[in-house]
């Protein structure tokens, strides 16, 4: 059968579905909107967690009156470790300024001398098992003659790792459930299109159309509906993204060209598959009825 004729018949069939076709397209679009929105939130959440990971630090407090050569030697020892991403030297004046910014003026100035020690602020490179790697860096300088004390911040790092594990698990579970729900919704949406054209299918069979021809026409029709729904998904996502950005600025949901393309392709595939599955059941019912 001529492909242009198949496409024309499929397009005319979609137009004949009326309100059922509109409901099908709207259902597919809403399903893909939720799927695209969820995907964007997960992507933004991962980026946010990576930024938090990049802030995991340990403070190595130095003894008073330590020579600059010993500080340089200690710094080189730390820089040689693969867990270390960056080291910043914080002198006593800088430590006092940070203390004032947190606890207010007068807390340090009331004392006769600045009691805050100089320190090396070590930022741990992002990756897995950050608390374990931070503790490994701390152990490597424990007992060093230039070190007065070490603040690893284990509670914060451990909580971050646990939070990442929980969020990853929840994200995977919700993602799988959402994919199944999207496929279920699309399948029922395309069934509306097939039911709306039950008489047309019977006429095609009466005039000698084979099952293959009917499958091609309705498969292309389902693909057309799915592609329109897939286009509506990122379009609606772009519409709600400014509203979302004002309320949750750290988790952006601005659709990209890649996401829009994926949703259109996914909608096209799901529409064709859903139409094919619904049509199979319809053809069997027609065959049983004619028998």
C-alpha positions as CSV (number, residue, x, y, z in Angstrom):
1,X,0.0,0.0,0.0
2,X,1.2,3.5,-0.9
3,X,2.7,5.2,2.2
4,X,1.3,8.6,1.3
5,X,-2.1,7.0,1.1
6,X,-1.6,5.4,4.5
7,X,-0.6,8.7,6.0
8,X,-3.5,10.5,4.5
9,X,-6.0,7.9,5.7
10,X,-4.4,7.9,9.2
11,X,-4.6,11.7,9.3
12,X,-8.2,11.7,8.2
13,X,-9.0,9.0,10.8
14,X,-7.5,11.1,13.5
15,X,-9.6,14.1,12.5
16,X,-12.7,11.9,12.6
17,X,-12.1,10.9,16.2
18,X,-13.4,14.3,17.4
19,X,-13.5,14.7,21.2
20,X,-12.1,11.2,21.7
21,X,-9.0,12.2,19.8
22,X,-8.7,15.5,21.7
23,X,-8.9,13.6,25.0
24,X,-6.2,11.1,23.7
25,X,-3.8,13.8,22.8
26,X,-4.4,15.7,26.1
27,X,-3.9,12.5,28.1
28,X,-0.6,11.7,26.3
29,X,0.5,15.3,26.6
30,X,-0.3,15.4,30.4
31,X,1.5,12.1,30.9
32,X,4.6,13.2,29.1
33,X,4.5,16.6,30.9
34,X,4.6,14.8,34.3
35,X,7.4,12.5,33.1
36,X,9.4,15.5,31.7
37,X,8.8,17.5,34.8
38,X,10.0,14.7,37.0
39,X,13.1,14.1,34.8
40,X,14.0,17.8,35.0
41,X,13.6,17.9,38.8
42,X,15.8,14.8,39.2
43,X,18.5,16.4,36.9
44,X,18.4,19.6,38.9
45,X,18.5,17.7,42.2
46,X,21.6,15.8,41.1
47,X,23.3,19.1,40.1
48,X,22.3,20.6,43.5
49,X,23.7,17.6,45.4
50,X,26.9,17.8,43.4
51,X,27.2,21.4,44.5
52,X,26.7,20.4,48.1
53,X,29.3,17.6,47.7
54,X,31.8,20.2,46.4
55,X,31.4,22.1,49.8
56,X,32.5,19.2,52.0
57,X,35.6,20.5,53.8
58,X,37.8,19.7,56.8
59,X,39.6,22.4,58.9
60,X,43.1,21.6,60.1
61,X,44.0,24.0,62.9
62,X,47.6,24.9,63.1
63,X,49.7,25.5,66.3
64,X,50.6,29.1,67.2
65,X,54.0,30.5,66.0
66,X,54.4,27.7,63.5
67,X,57.0,28.5,60.8
68,X,55.8,29.1,57.2
69,X,58.2,26.3,56.0
70,X,56.3,23.8,58.1
71,X,53.0,25.0,56.9
72,X,54.1,24.7,53.3
73,X,55.5,21.2,53.9
74,X,52.2,20.2,55.5
75,X,50.2,21.7,52.6
76,X,52.3,19.8,50.0
77,X,51.7,16.6,51.8
78,X,48.0,17.2,51.7
79,X,48.0,18.3,48.0
80,X,49.6,15.0,47.1
81,X,46.5,13.0,48.2
82,X,43.9,12.2,45.6
83,X,41.0,13.0,47.9
84,X,42.0,16.7,48.1
85,X,40.6,19.1,45.6
86,X,41.7,22.4,47.0
87,X,43.5,23.9,50.1
88,X,43.0,27.4,51.4
89,X,45.2,28.9,54.1
90,X,43.1,30.9,56.6
91,X,45.3,33.1,58.9
92,X,44.2,34.4,62.3
93,X,42.8,37.7,60.9
94,X,40.7,35.9,58.3
95,X,39.5,33.5,61.0
96,X,38.5,36.4,63.2
97,X,36.6,38.1,60.3
98,X,34.6,34.9,59.7
99,X,33.9,34.6,63.4
100,X,32.6,38.1,63.5
101,X,30.4,37.6,60.5
102,X,28.7,34.6,62.1
103,X,28.5,35.6,65.8
104,X,28.6,39.4,65.5
105,X,30.9,42.2,66.4
106,X,32.6,42.5,69.7
107,X,33.0,38.7,70.4
108,X,36.6,38.6,69.5
109,X,37.4,42.3,69.9
110,X,36.6,42.1,73.6
111,X,39.6,39.9,74.2
112,X,43.2,41.1,74.6
113,X,44.4,38.8,71.8
114,X,42.9,36.9,69.0
115,X,42.5,33.3,70.2
116,X,41.5,31.8,66.9
117,X,44.2,29.7,65.3
118,X,45.3,29.8,61.7
119,X,44.1,26.8,59.7
120,X,44.2,24.9,56.4
121,X,40.8,24.5,54.9
122,X,40.8,21.4,52.8
123,X,38.0,20.8,50.3
124,X,37.4,17.2,49.5
125,X,37.0,16.3,45.8
126,X,33.4,15.3,44.9
127,X,32.7,11.6,44.6
128,X,31.5,8.5,46.4
129,X,32.1,7.9,50.1
130,X,33.1,11.4,50.9
131,X,32.9,11.0,54.7
132,X,35.3,8.0,54.5
133,X,37.7,10.0,52.3
134,X,37.5,13.0,54.6
135,X,38.4,10.8,57.6
136,X,41.3,9.4,55.6
137,X,42.7,12.9,55.0
138,X,42.3,13.7,58.6
139,X,44.1,10.6,59.8
140,X,47.0,11.3,57.5
141,X,47.9,14.5,59.4
142,X,46.7,13.4,62.9
143,X,49.6,13.7,65.3
144,X,51.6,16.0,63.0
145,X,53.8,18.4,64.9
146,X,52.2,21.4,63.2
147,X,48.6,20.4,63.8
148,X,46.7,21.6,66.8
149,X,43.3,20.0,66.0
150,X,41.1,18.8,63.2
151,X,37.4,19.4,62.4
152,X,36.2,16.8,59.9
153,X,32.5,17.7,60.0
154,X,31.6,14.1,59.9
155,X,27.9,14.6,60.9
156,X,27.2,16.9,58.0
157,X,29.1,14.7,55.5
158,X,27.4,11.5,56.7
159,X,24.0,13.2,56.6
160,X,24.6,14.3,53.0
161,X,25.6,10.9,51.9
162,X,22.6,9.3,53.5
163,X,20.3,11.9,52.0
164,X,21.8,11.3,48.5
165,X,21.2,7.5,48.9
166,X,17.6,8.0,50.0
167,X,16.8,10.5,47.3
168,X,18.4,8.3,44.6
169,X,16.3,5.3,45.7
170,X,13.1,7.3,45.9
171,X,13.9,8.9,42.5
172,X,14.4,5.5,40.8
173,X,11.2,4.0,42.3
174,X,9.1,7.0,41.4
175,X,10.7,7.1,37.9
176,X,9.7,3.5,37.2
177,X,6.2,4.0,38.6
178,X,5.8,7.1,36.5
179,X,7.0,5.4,33.3
180,X,4.5,2.6,33.9
181,X,1.7,5.1,34.6
182,X,2.6,7.0,31.4
183,X,2.5,3.9,29.3
184,X,-0.9,2.9,30.9
185,X,-2.4,6.3,30.3
186,X,-1.2,6.4,26.6
187,X,-2.5,2.9,26.0
188,X,-6.0,3.9,27.2
189,X,-5.8,7.2,25.4
190,X,-5.1,5.4,22.1
191,X,-7.9,3.0,22.8
192,X,-10.3,5.9,22.7
193,X,-9.2,6.6,19.2
194,X,-9.6,3.0,18.1
195,X,-13.1,2.8,19.7
196,X,-14.1,6.0,18.0
197,X,-13.3,4.5,14.6
198,X,-14.8,1.1,15.2
199,X,-17.2,1.5,12.3
200,X,-14.4,2.7,10.0
201,X,-12.4,-0.5,10.9
202,X,-15.5,-2.7,10.0
203,X,-15.9,-0.9,6.7
204,X,-12.2,-1.3,5.9
205,X,-12.5,-5.0,6.5
206,X,-15.7,-5.3,4.4
207,X,-14.0,-3.6,1.3
208,X,-11.1,-6.1,1.6
209,X,-8.5,-4.3,3.6
210,X,-6.0,-6.7,5.2
211,X,-5.0,-6.6,8.8
212,X,-1.6,-5.3,7.8
213,X,-3.2,-2.3,6.0
214,X,-5.5,-1.5,9.0
215,X,-2.5,-1.8,11.4
216,X,-0.5,0.6,9.3
217,X,-3.2,3.2,9.1
218,X,-4.1,3.1,12.8
219,X,-0.4,2.7,13.8
220,X,0.4,5.9,11.9
221,X,-2.6,7.6,13.4
222,X,-1.5,6.6,16.9
223,X,2.0,7.9,16.2
224,X,0.5,11.2,15.0
225,X,-1.5,11.6,18.2
226,X,1.5,10.6,20.3
227,X,3.8,13.1,18.5
228,X,1.3,15.9,19.1
229,X,1.0,14.9,22.7
230,X,4.8,14.7,23.0
231,X,5.0,18.3,21.6
232,X,2.4,19.5,24.1
233,X,4.4,18.1,27.0
234,X,7.5,20.3,26.7
235,X,5.3,23.2,25.6
236,X,3.3,23.0,28.9
237,X,6.5,22.5,30.8
238,X,7.9,25.7,29.3
239,X,4.7,27.5,30.3
240,X,4.9,26.5,34.0
241,X,8.7,26.8,34.4
242,X,8.6,30.6,35.3
243,X,6.1,29.9,38.0
244,X,8.2,27.0,39.3
245,X,11.5,29.1,39.1
246,X,10.0,31.7,41.5
247,X,9.0,29.2,44.1
248,X,11.9,26.7,43.9
249,X,14.8,28.5,42.3
250,X,17.4,25.8,43.1
251,X,15.5,23.1,41.0
252,X,15.0,24.4,37.5
253,X,12.5,22.8,35.1
254,X,13.3,24.7,31.9
255,X,12.9,22.2,29.1
256,X,15.9,21.7,26.8
257,X,15.8,20.9,23.1
258,X,17.1,17.4,23.9
259,X,14.3,16.8,26.4
260,X,11.6,18.1,24.0
261,X,12.9,15.9,21.2
262,X,13.0,12.8,23.6
263,X,9.4,13.5,24.7
264,X,8.2,13.8,21.1
265,X,9.9,10.6,20.1
266,X,8.6,8.8,23.2
267,X,5.1,10.1,22.6
268,X,5.3,8.9,18.9
269,X,6.5,5.4,19.9
270,X,4.0,5.0,22.8
271,X,1.1,6.3,20.6
272,X,1.9,3.8,17.8
273,X,2.4,0.9,20.3
274,X,-0.8,1.8,22.2
275,X,-2.8,2.0,19.0
276,X,-1.4,-1.3,17.8
277,X,-2.3,-3.1,21.0
278,X,-5.8,-1.6,21.2
279,X,-6.4,-2.4,17.5
280,X,-5.4,-6.0,18.0
281,X,-8.1,-6.5,20.6
282,X,-10.6,-4.7,18.3
283,X,-9.8,-6.8,15.3
284,X,-10.3,-10.0,17.3
285,X,-13.7,-8.8,18.6
286,X,-14.7,-7.9,15.0
287,X,-13.6,-11.3,13.8
288,X,-15.5,-13.1,16.6
289,X,-18.6,-11.0,15.9
290,X,-18.5,-11.8,12.2
291,X,-18.0,-15.5,12.9
